[in-house]
Amino acid sequence: MKNNNAIIILGSSRSDGNTKVVIKAFDPDNQITFVDLNNLNISSFDYEHKNQHDDYIPLMEKILLFDHIILATPVYW
């Protein structure tokens, strides 16, 4: 059963990199809802609204359903 209070957003260019390793250690049983931004089509902003059918708005609507948002991003030295 998924934890309905939290969502993890993976914001790494490598879906199976070290950041994902940390996520797996933090949530080994995959109980927290997970979104990998690499699997979404999110365009850059434009004033002509050519990107209105990308995945940005559906993602934001999904995120708003959760009480806790965990942003998982790599740290570059």
Biopython code that builds the backbone (N, CA, C, O; Angstrom):
import numpy as np
from Bio.PDB.StructureBuilder import StructureBuilder

atoms = [
    (1, "MET", "N", (0.846, -1.195, 0.000)),
    (1, "MET", "CA", (0.000, 0.000, 0.000)),
    (1, "MET", "C", (0.881, 1.244, 0.000)),
    (1, "MET", "O", (1.818, 1.348, 0.792)),
    (2, "LYS", "N", (0.585, 2.171, -0.873)),
    (2, "LYS", "CA", (1.368, 3.403, -0.987)),
    (2, "LYS", "C", (1.042, 4.357, 0.158)),
    (2, "LYS", "O", (-0.085, 4.397, 0.651)),
    (3, "ASN", "N", (2.046, 5.122, 0.569)),
    (3, "ASN", "CA", (1.868, 6.161, 1.562)),
    (3, "ASN", "C", (1.246, 7.353, 0.859)),
    (3, "ASN", "O", (1.893, 7.977, 0.019)),
    (4, "ASN", "N", (0.002, 7.682, 1.187)),
    (4, "ASN", "CA", (-0.704, 8.756, 0.501)),
    (4, "ASN", "C", (-0.341, 10.145, 1.007)),
    (4, "ASN", "O", (-0.861, 11.142, 0.507)),
    (5, "ASN", "N", (0.543, 10.218, 1.991)),
    (5, "ASN", "CA", (0.915, 11.518, 2.526)),
    (5, "ASN", "C", (2.180, 12.079, 1.903)),
    (5, "ASN", "O", (2.507, 13.245, 2.126)),
    (6, "ALA", "N", (2.906, 11.268, 1.118)),
    (6, "ALA", "CA", (4.198, 11.724, 0.606)),
    (6, "ALA", "C", (4.401, 11.301, -0.838)),
    (6, "ALA", "O", (3.863, 10.293, -1.296)),
    (7, "ILE", "N", (5.187, 12.094, -1.536)),
    (7, "ILE", "CA", (5.588, 11.789, -2.904)),
    (7, "ILE", "C", (7.067, 12.150, -3.032)),
    (7, "ILE", "O", (7.522, 13.163, -2.500)),
    (8, "ILE", "N", (7.801, 11.309, -3.742)),
    (8, "ILE", "CA", (9.209, 11.571, -4.021)),
    (8, "ILE", "C", (9.323, 11.979, -5.482)),
    (8, "ILE", "O", (8.842, 11.270, -6.366)),
    (9, "ILE", "N", (9.953, 13.110, -5.738)),
    (9, "ILE", "CA", (10.194, 13.589, -7.093)),
    (9, "ILE", "C", (11.690, 13.445, -7.373)),
    (9, "ILE", "O", (12.508, 14.105, -6.733)),
    (10, "LEU", "N", (12.046, 12.587, -8.323)),
    (10, "LEU", "CA", (13.444, 12.409, -8.703)),
    (10, "LEU", "C", (13.781, 13.393, -9.811)),
    (10, "LEU", "O", (13.198, 13.349, -10.894)),
    (11, "GLY", "N", (14.725, 14.282, -9.530)),
    (11, "GLY", "CA", (15.133, 15.304, -10.485)),
    (11, "GLY", "C", (16.584, 15.137, -10.883)),
    (11, "GLY", "O", (17.388, 16.057, -10.730)),
    (12, "SER", "N", (16.917, 13.970, -11.389)),
    (12, "SER", "CA", (18.290, 13.682, -11.797)),
    (12, "SER", "C", (18.311, 13.333, -13.280)),
    (12, "SER", "O", (17.336, 12.798, -13.808)),
    (13, "SER", "N", (19.414, 13.632, -13.948)),
    (13, "SER", "CA", (19.526, 13.268, -15.359)),
    (13, "SER", "C", (19.759, 11.772, -15.522)),
    (13, "SER", "O", (19.575, 11.227, -16.610)),
    (14, "ARG", "N", (20.165, 11.108, -14.441)),
    (14, "ARG", "CA", (20.378, 9.650, -14.477)),
    (14, "ARG", "C", (19.326, 8.977, -13.600)),
    (14, "ARG", "O", (19.387, 9.063, -12.373)),
    (15, "SER", "N", (18.377, 8.318, -14.219)),
    (15, "SER", "CA", (17.287, 7.681, -13.478)),
    (15, "SER", "C", (17.762, 6.587, -12.532)),
    (15, "SER", "O", (17.112, 6.330, -11.518)),
    (16, "ASP", "N", (18.873, 5.943, -12.838)),
    (16, "ASP", "CA", (19.387, 4.873, -11.981)),
    (16, "ASP", "C", (20.732, 5.236, -11.361)),
    (16, "ASP", "O", (21.567, 4.363, -11.123)),
    (17, "GLY", "N", (20.937, 6.515, -11.102)),
    (17, "GLY", "CA", (22.199, 6.977, -10.521)),
    (17, "GLY", "C", (22.198, 6.890, -9.010)),
    (17, "GLY", "O", (21.355, 6.221, -8.413)),
    (18, "ASN", "N", (23.149, 7.570, -8.401)),
    (18, "ASN", "CA", (23.311, 7.534, -6.952)),
    (18, "ASN", "C", (22.121, 8.111, -6.199)),
    (18, "ASN", "O", (21.822, 7.675, -5.087)),
    (19, "THR", "N", (21.445, 9.077, -6.786)),
    (19, "THR", "CA", (20.273, 9.641, -6.121)),
    (19, "THR", "C", (19.183, 8.588, -5.992)),
    (19, "THR", "O", (18.499, 8.527, -4.970)),
    (20, "LYS", "N", (19.015, 7.764, -7.013)),
    (20, "LYS", "CA", (18.032, 6.669, -6.951)),
    (20, "LYS", "C", (18.444, 5.639, -5.899)),
    (20, "LYS", "O", (17.584, 5.060, -5.234)),
    (21, "VAL", "N", (19.740, 5.407, -5.744)),
    (21, "VAL", "CA", (20.233, 4.496, -4.700)),
    (21, "VAL", "C", (19.806, 5.001, -3.322)),
    (21, "VAL", "O", (19.375, 4.218, -2.475)),
    (22, "VAL", "N", (19.927, 6.301, -3.103)),
    (22, "VAL", "CA", (19.521, 6.896, -1.823)),
    (22, "VAL", "C", (18.015, 6.756, -1.628)),
    (22, "VAL", "O", (17.562, 6.465, -0.521)),
    (23, "ILE", "N", (17.240, 6.957, -2.681)),
    (23, "ILE", "CA", (15.780, 6.808, -2.594)),
    (23, "ILE", "C", (15.428, 5.378, -2.201)),
    (23, "ILE", "O", (14.569, 5.160, -1.346)),
    (24, "LYS", "N", (16.089, 4.403, -2.823)),
    (24, "LYS", "CA", (15.817, 3.000, -2.495)),
    (24, "LYS", "C", (16.175, 2.688, -1.049)),
    (24, "LYS", "O", (15.484, 1.902, -0.399)),
    (25, "ALA", "N", (17.237, 3.287, -0.537)),
    (25, "ALA", "CA", (17.615, 3.083, 0.867)),
    (25, "ALA", "C", (16.604, 3.748, 1.802)),
    (25, "ALA", "O", (16.298, 3.216, 2.869)),
    (26, "PHE", "N", (16.092, 4.902, 1.404)),
    (26, "PHE", "CA", (15.122, 5.649, 2.200)),
    (26, "PHE", "C", (13.752, 4.963, 2.192)),
    (26, "PHE", "O", (13.043, 4.970, 3.198)),
    (27, "ASP", "N", (13.388, 4.375, 1.055)),
    (27, "ASP", "CA", (12.074, 3.743, 0.878)),
    (27, "ASP", "C", (12.262, 2.361, 0.232)),
    (27, "ASP", "O", (11.890, 2.176, -0.927)),
    (28, "PRO", "N", (12.830, 1.393, 0.957)),
    (28, "PRO", "CA", (13.170, 0.100, 0.356)),
    (28, "PRO", "C", (11.975, -0.716, -0.123)),
    (28, "PRO", "O", (12.119, -1.554, -1.014)),
    (29, "ASP", "N", (10.813, -0.486, 0.448)),
    (29, "ASP", "CA", (9.627, -1.252, 0.060)),
    (29, "ASP", "C", (8.730, -0.506, -0.921)),
    (29, "ASP", "O", (7.607, -0.936, -1.186)),
    (30, "ASN", "N", (9.219, 0.609, -1.460)),
    (30, "ASN", "CA", (8.460, 1.410, -2.427)),
    (30, "ASN", "C", (7.070, 1.786, -1.912)),
    (30, "ASN", "O", (6.076, 1.668, -2.628)),
    (31, "GLN", "N", (7.019, 2.237, -0.667)),
    (31, "GLN", "CA", (5.753, 2.624, -0.065)),
    (31, "GLN", "C", (5.358, 4.062, -0.374)),
    (31, "GLN", "O", (4.195, 4.434, -0.215)),
    (32, "ILE", "N", (6.311, 4.867, -0.810)),
    (32, "ILE", "CA", (6.049, 6.274, -1.104)),
    (32, "ILE", "C", (5.861, 6.437, -2.608)),
    (32, "ILE", "O", (6.627, 5.886, -3.398)),
    (33, "THR", "N", (4.859, 7.179, -2.994)),
    (33, "THR", "CA", (4.620, 7.451, -4.410)),
    (33, "THR", "C", (5.856, 8.109, -5.000)),
    (33, "THR", "O", (6.458, 8.987, -4.383)),
    (34, "PHE", "N", (6.226, 7.681, -6.190)),
    (34, "PHE", "CA", (7.491, 8.095, -6.804)),
    (34, "PHE", "C", (7.252, 8.606, -8.219)),
    (34, "PHE", "O", (6.494, 8.006, -8.981)),
    (35, "VAL", "N", (7.899, 9.715, -8.568)),
    (35, "VAL", "CA", (7.844, 10.262, -9.930)),
    (35, "VAL", "C", (9.267, 10.568, -10.378)),
    (35, "VAL", "O", (10.009, 11.265, -9.687)),
    (36, "ASP", "N", (9.638, 10.042, -11.538)),
    (36, "ASP", "CA", (10.930, 10.337, -12.157)),
    (36, "ASP", "C", (10.671, 11.368, -13.254)),
    (36, "ASP", "O", (9.980, 11.072, -14.229)),
    (37, "LEU", "N", (11.213, 12.559, -13.106)),
    (37, "LEU", "CA", (10.964, 13.616, -14.089)),
    (37, "LEU", "C", (11.464, 13.250, -15.493)),
    (37, "LEU", "O", (10.993, 13.810, -16.483)),
    (38, "ASN", "N", (12.415, 12.314, -15.580)),
    (38, "ASN", "CA", (12.885, 11.873, -16.901)),
    (38, "ASN", "C", (11.806, 11.169, -17.708)),
    (38, "ASN", "O", (11.893, 11.094, -18.933)),
    (39, "ASN", "N", (10.798, 10.656, -17.031)),
    (39, "ASN", "CA", (9.728, 9.935, -17.719)),
    (39, "ASN", "C", (8.589, 10.849, -18.157)),
    (39, "ASN", "O", (7.596, 10.382, -18.713)),
    (40, "LEU", "N", (8.727, 12.133, -17.911)),
    (40, "LEU", "CA", (7.677, 13.093, -18.260)),
    (40, "LEU", "C", (8.137, 14.006, -19.390)),
    (40, "LEU", "O", (9.331, 14.222, -19.599)),
    (41, "ASN", "N", (7.167, 14.525, -20.100)),
    (41, "ASN", "CA", (7.429, 15.493, -21.165)),
    (41, "ASN", "C", (7.082, 16.876, -20.624)),
    (41, "ASN", "O", (5.921, 17.284, -20.646)),
    (42, "ILE", "N", (8.090, 17.591, -20.139)),
    (42, "ILE", "CA", (7.887, 18.932, -19.603)),
    (42, "ILE", "C", (8.719, 19.902, -20.427)),
    (42, "ILE", "O", (9.948, 19.832, -20.443)),
    (43, "SER", "N", (8.037, 20.796, -21.101)),
    (43, "SER", "CA", (8.696, 21.760, -21.981)),
    (43, "SER", "C", (9.092, 23.012, -21.215)),
    (43, "SER", "O", (8.634, 23.242, -20.096)),
    (44, "SER", "N", (9.930, 23.800, -21.819)),
    (44, "SER", "CA", (10.281, 25.086, -21.222)),
    (44, "SER", "C", (9.105, 26.051, -21.394)),
    (44, "SER", "O", (8.226, 25.839, -22.229)),
    (45, "PHE", "N", (9.110, 27.104, -20.595)),
    (45, "PHE", "CA", (8.030, 28.083, -20.662)),
    (45, "PHE", "C", (8.060, 28.825, -21.999)),
    (45, "PHE", "O", (9.127, 29.151, -22.520)),
    (46, "ASP", "N", (6.867, 29.086, -22.544)),
    (46, "ASP", "CA", (6.783, 29.946, -23.727)),
    (46, "ASP", "C", (5.492, 30.752, -23.661)),
    (46, "ASP", "O", (4.465, 30.274, -23.178)),
    (47, "TYR", "N", (5.564, 31.962, -24.146)),
    (47, "TYR", "CA", (4.420, 32.865, -24.088)),
    (47, "TYR", "C", (3.299, 32.491, -25.053)),
    (47, "TYR", "O", (2.185, 32.998, -24.916)),
    (48, "GLU", "N", (3.556, 31.638, -26.002)),
    (48, "GLU", "CA", (2.545, 31.240, -26.984)),
    (48, "GLU", "C", (1.780, 29.996, -26.542)),
    (48, "GLU", "O", (0.897, 29.529, -27.260)),
    (49, "HIS", "N", (2.101, 29.464, -25.393)),
    (49, "HIS", "CA", (1.421, 28.299, -24.811)),
    (49, "HIS", "C", (1.476, 27.068, -25.709)),
    (49, "HIS", "O", (0.532, 26.277, -25.734)),
    (50, "LYS", "N", (2.556, 26.903, -26.434)),
    (50, "LYS", "CA", (2.722, 25.718, -27.278)),
    (50, "LYS", "C", (2.927, 24.464, -26.429)),
    (50, "LYS", "O", (2.772, 23.344, -26.918)),
    (51, "ASN", "N", (3.273, 24.657, -25.166)),
    (51, "ASN", "CA", (3.539, 23.527, -24.280)),
    (51, "ASN", "C", (2.343, 23.166, -23.393)),
    (51, "ASN", "O", (2.503, 22.427, -22.422)),
    (52, "GLN", "N", (1.167, 23.669, -23.708)),
    (52, "GLN", "CA", (0.018, 23.498, -22.817)),
    (52, "GLN", "C", (-0.423, 22.045, -22.659)),
    (52, "GLN", "O", (-1.182, 21.733, -21.741)),
    (53, "HIS", "N", (0.027, 21.170, -23.516)),
    (53, "HIS", "CA", (-0.373, 19.768, -23.421)),
    (53, "HIS", "C", (0.760, 18.873, -22.940)),
    (53, "HIS", "O", (0.709, 17.656, -23.116)),
    (54, "ASP", "N", (1.786, 19.473, -22.329)),
    (54, "ASP", "CA", (2.863, 18.646, -21.777)),
    (54, "ASP", "C", (2.432, 18.107, -20.410)),
    (54, "ASP", "O", (1.268, 18.243, -20.036)),
    (55, "ASP", "N", (3.339, 17.508, -19.678)),
    (55, "ASP", "CA", (3.010, 16.841, -18.419)),
    (55, "ASP", "C", (3.108, 17.731, -17.189)),
    (55, "ASP", "O", (2.906, 17.252, -16.073)),
    (56, "TYR", "N", (3.409, 19.006, -17.361)),
    (56, "TYR", "CA", (3.622, 19.883, -16.207)),
    (56, "TYR", "C", (2.364, 20.044, -15.345)),
    (56, "TYR", "O", (2.408, 19.791, -14.141)),
    (57, "ILE", "N", (1.265, 20.456, -15.938)),
    (57, "ILE", "CA", (0.033, 20.685, -15.162)),
    (57, "ILE", "C", (-0.454, 19.396, -14.512)),
    (57, "ILE", "O", (-0.786, 19.420, -13.327)),
    (58, "PRO", "N", (-0.516, 18.265, -15.226)),
    (58, "PRO", "CA", (-0.912, 17.023, -14.543)),
    (58, "PRO", "C", (0.013, 16.667, -13.372)),
    (58, "PRO", "O", (-0.454, 16.161, -12.351)),
    (59, "LEU", "N", (1.309, 16.924, -13.512)),
    (59, "LEU", "CA", (2.234, 16.653, -12.412)),
    (59, "LEU", "C", (1.917, 17.543, -11.220)),
    (59, "LEU", "O", (1.875, 17.058, -10.090)),
    (60, "MET", "N", (1.696, 18.820, -11.444)),
    (60, "MET", "CA", (1.391, 19.737, -10.343)),
    (60, "MET", "C", (0.075, 19.344, -9.663)),
    (60, "MET", "O", (-0.030, 19.412, -8.439)),
    (61, "GLU", "N", (-0.920, 18.937, -10.441)),
    (61, "GLU", "CA", (-2.191, 18.492, -9.862)),
    (61, "GLU", "C", (-1.987, 17.256, -8.994)),
    (61, "GLU", "O", (-2.614, 17.126, -7.943)),
    (62, "LYS", "N", (-1.118, 16.354, -9.424)),
    (62, "LYS", "CA", (-0.811, 15.155, -8.652)),
    (62, "LYS", "C", (-0.077, 15.514, -7.363)),
    (62, "LYS", "O", (-0.423, 15.018, -6.291)),
    (63, "ILE", "N", (0.932, 16.373, -7.466)),
    (63, "ILE", "CA", (1.721, 16.755, -6.299)),
    (63, "ILE", "C", (0.849, 17.416, -5.231)),
    (63, "ILE", "O", (1.070, 17.205, -4.038)),
    (64, "LEU", "N", (-0.126, 18.203, -5.640)),
    (64, "LEU", "CA", (-0.984, 18.912, -4.684)),
    (64, "LEU", "C", (-1.828, 17.977, -3.818)),
    (64, "LEU", "O", (-2.402, 18.411, -2.819)),
    (65, "LEU", "N", (-1.909, 16.707, -4.190)),
    (65, "LEU", "CA", (-2.681, 15.736, -3.410)),
    (65, "LEU", "C", (-1.921, 15.252, -2.174)),
    (65, "LEU", "O", (-2.498, 14.580, -1.318)),
    (66, "PHE", "N", (-0.637, 15.586, -2.073)),
    (66, "PHE", "CA", (0.207, 15.063, -1.006)),
    (66, "PHE", "C", (0.528, 16.124, 0.038)),
    (66, "PHE", "O", (0.608, 17.315, -0.261)),
    (67, "ASP", "N", (0.711, 15.660, 1.274)),
    (67, "ASP", "CA", (1.084, 16.554, 2.360)),
    (67, "ASP", "C", (2.589, 16.816, 2.396)),
    (67, "ASP", "O", (3.029, 17.884, 2.821)),
    (68, "HIS", "N", (3.379, 15.826, 1.944)),
    (68, "HIS", "CA", (4.831, 15.928, 1.999)),
    (68, "HIS", "C", (5.411, 15.689, 0.609)),
    (68, "HIS", "O", (5.060, 14.721, -0.065)),
    (69, "ILE", "N", (6.293, 16.573, 0.197)),
    (69, "ILE", "CA", (6.959, 16.464, -1.104)),
    (69, "ILE", "C", (8.452, 16.329, -0.839)),
    (69, "ILE", "O", (9.070, 17.200, -0.228)),
    (70, "ILE", "N", (9.022, 15.217, -1.310)),
    (70, "ILE", "CA", (10.447, 14.965, -1.138)),
    (70, "ILE", "C", (11.116, 15.174, -2.488)),
    (70, "ILE", "O", (10.842, 14.440, -3.437)),
    (71, "LEU", "N", (11.985, 16.163, -2.581)),
    (71, "LEU", "CA", (12.717, 16.443, -3.813)),
    (71, "LEU", "C", (14.071, 15.750, -3.738)),
    (71, "LEU", "O", (14.906, 16.094, -2.901)),
    (72, "ALA", "N", (14.282, 14.785, -4.605)),
    (72, "ALA", "CA", (15.525, 14.031, -4.622)),
    (72, "ALA", "C", (16.344, 14.468, -5.827)),
    (72, "ALA", "O", (16.016, 14.149, -6.970)),
    (73, "THR", "N", (17.403, 15.196, -5.554)),
    (73, "THR", "CA", (18.258, 15.695, -6.630)),
    (73, "THR", "C", (19.715, 15.407, -6.292)),
    (73, "THR", "O", (20.078, 15.336, -5.118)),
    (74, "PRO", "N", (20.552, 15.242, -7.312)),
    (74, "PRO", "CA", (21.965, 14.981, -7.031)),
    (74, "PRO", "C", (22.662, 16.229, -6.500)),
    (74, "PRO", "O", (22.227, 17.362, -6.709)),
    (75, "VAL", "N", (23.759, 15.967, -5.806)),
    (75, "VAL", "CA", (24.627, 17.046, -5.325)),
    (75, "VAL", "C", (25.929, 16.933, -6.106)),
    (75, "VAL", "O", (26.603, 15.903, -6.072)),
    (76, "TYR", "N", (26.264, 17.987, -6.796)),
    (76, "TYR", "CA", (27.504, 17.992, -7.588)),
    (76, "TYR", "C", (28.549, 18.819, -6.860)),
    (76, "TYR", "O", (28.267, 19.924, -6.398)),
    (77, "TRP", "N", (29.738, 18.289, -6.761)),
    (77, "TRP", "CA", (30.809, 18.955, -6.038)),
    (77, "TRP", "C", (31.640, 19.792, -6.939)),
    (77, "TRP", "O", (32.593, 20.426, -6.488)),
]
sb = StructureBuilder()
sb.init_structure("model")
sb.init_model(0)
sb.init_chain("A")
sb.init_seg("    ")
for serial, (resi, resn, name, xyz) in enumerate(atoms, 1):
    if name == "N":
        sb.init_residue(resn, " ", resi, " ")
    sb.init_atom(name, np.array(xyz, "f"), 0.0, 1.0, " ", f" {name:<3s}", serial, name[0])
structure = sb.get_structure()
